[in-house]
Amino acid sequence: MKDDLEALAPVPKRVTISGRDIDLLPLRIRQLPAFSRAVSKVGPLLAEGRLMEALAADGEGVIDAVAIAADVDREWLDTLYPDDFLELAAAVVEVNLDFFGRRLRPALEAAQERLAKAMISAGERSSPGSADEGTGSTRSSH
């Protein structure tokens, strides 16, 4: 029952980093473009929980991604010690992996299935070349 309620309205995960309480929620649509750009080079590493490798490969991107997902200032993150940053980064990954696994993946799979059925249905309604019938050509002579 608790998982069903959390799926409808996720409960924030509170972490305390350097004396500051931060409530983490799964990414929102407004955050996705910037977050996606920030992790574009290291997304698979983060998905596997390989934070140190992700930092080594693209530290600036990882730090930016954590700032976006945690909704904190990048300048504040820059003042943290590495252990505090890694604790926050791990919590961000954890919250979002759970979200992506439990909510986004099933929604994405369902959307892909609906699109595939719609494409098949559209293909059955129109036969190849039917738009060209009676015109003699697909290009204008202009």
C-alpha positions in Angstrom: 0.0 0.0 0.0 2.8 2.4 0.9 4.5 1.7 -2.5 1.3 2.5 -4.3 0.9 5.8 -2.5 4.6 6.7 -3.2 4.1 5.9 -6.9 1.3 8.5 -7.0 3.0 11.1 -5.0 6.6 10.3 -4.2 7.8 11.0 -0.7 10.9 13.2 -0.5 14.1 11.5 0.6 15.7 13.9 3.2 19.4 14.0 3.4 21.5 16.3 5.6 24.6 17.6 3.9 27.0 19.9 5.6 24.2 21.0 8.0 21.7 21.6 5.3 18.5 19.5 4.9 17.7 18.7 1.3 14.5 17.0 0.3 15.1 14.9 -2.9 12.4 14.0 -5.3 12.5 12.4 -8.7 13.4 14.7 -11.6 10.6 16.8 -13.0 10.0 17.7 -16.6 11.5 21.2 -16.1 14.7 19.6 -14.9 15.1 16.9 -17.6 16.6 18.9 -20.4 19.4 20.4 -18.3 20.0 17.2 -16.4 20.1 15.1 -19.6 22.7 17.5 -21.1 24.7 17.4 -17.8 24.9 13.5 -17.8 25.1 13.0 -21.5 28.7 11.6 -21.3 28.3 9.6 -18.1 24.7 8.5 -17.8 25.4 4.8 -18.0 28.1 5.1 -15.3 25.6 6.8 -13.0 22.9 4.3 -13.7 25.3 1.6 -12.6 26.2 3.6 -9.4 29.8 4.2 -10.6 30.0 7.7 -9.2 33.8 8.0 -9.0 34.2 6.8 -12.6 31.5 9.3 -13.7 33.3 12.1 -11.8 36.6 11.2 -13.4 35.0 11.0 -16.9 33.0 14.3 -16.6 33.2 15.8 -13.1 31.7 19.1 -14.2 28.7 17.4 -15.8 28.1 15.2 -12.7 28.3 18.2 -10.3 25.9 20.2 -12.6 23.5 17.2 -12.6 23.5 16.9 -8.9 22.8 20.6 -8.5 19.9 20.3 -10.9 18.4 17.2 -9.4 18.9 18.3 -5.8 17.7 21.8 -6.7 20.7 23.5 -5.0 23.1 26.1 -6.1 26.2 24.9 -7.9 28.2 27.4 -5.9 27.1 25.7 -2.7 28.1 22.3 -4.1 31.5 23.6 -4.9 32.1 24.3 -1.2 31.4 20.8 -0.1 34.0 18.2 0.9 34.1 15.2 -1.4 32.5 12.8 1.1 29.5 15.1 1.5 29.2 15.6 -2.3 29.3 11.8 -2.8 26.6 11.2 -0.2 24.3 13.7 -1.9 25.2 12.4 -5.4 24.4 8.8 -4.3 21.1 9.9 -2.9 20.2 11.7 -6.1 21.0 8.6 -8.1 19.1 6.4 -5.7 16.0 8.5 -5.8 16.0 8.7 -9.6 16.9 5.1 -10.3 13.9 4.0 -8.2 11.7 6.5 -10.0 12.9 5.5 -13.5 12.6 1.8 -12.7 9.2 1.9 -11.1 7.4 4.6 -12.9 9.2 5.9 -16.0 10.2 2.6 -17.6 6.7 1.1 -17.5 5.2 4.3 -18.8 7.8 4.5 -21.6 7.3 0.8 -22.5 3.5 1.4 -22.6 3.9 4.5 -24.8 6.2 2.6 -27.2 3.7 -0.2 -27.5 0.8 2.3 -28.2 3.0 4.0 -30.9 3.9 0.7 -32.5 0.2 -0.3 -32.7 -0.7 3.1 -34.1 2.0 2.9 -36.7 0.9 -0.6 -37.7 -2.8 0.5 -37.8 -1.9 3.6 -39.9 0.1 1.4 -42.3 -2.9 -0.9 -42.8 -5.2 2.0 -43.6 -3.0 3.4 -46.4 -1.4 1.2 -49.0 2.0 2.1 -50.4 1.8 4.6 -53.3 -1.9 5.4 -52.6 -1.0 9.1 -52.3 0.5 9.1 -55.8 -2.4 7.3 -57.6 -3.9 9.4 -60.4 -1.2 12.0 -60.3 1.3 10.2 -62.5 4.2 11.8 -60.5 5.3 12.6 -56.9 7.2 15.7 -57.9 5.9 18.9 -59.3 7.4 20.2 -62.5 8.1 23.7 -61.1 
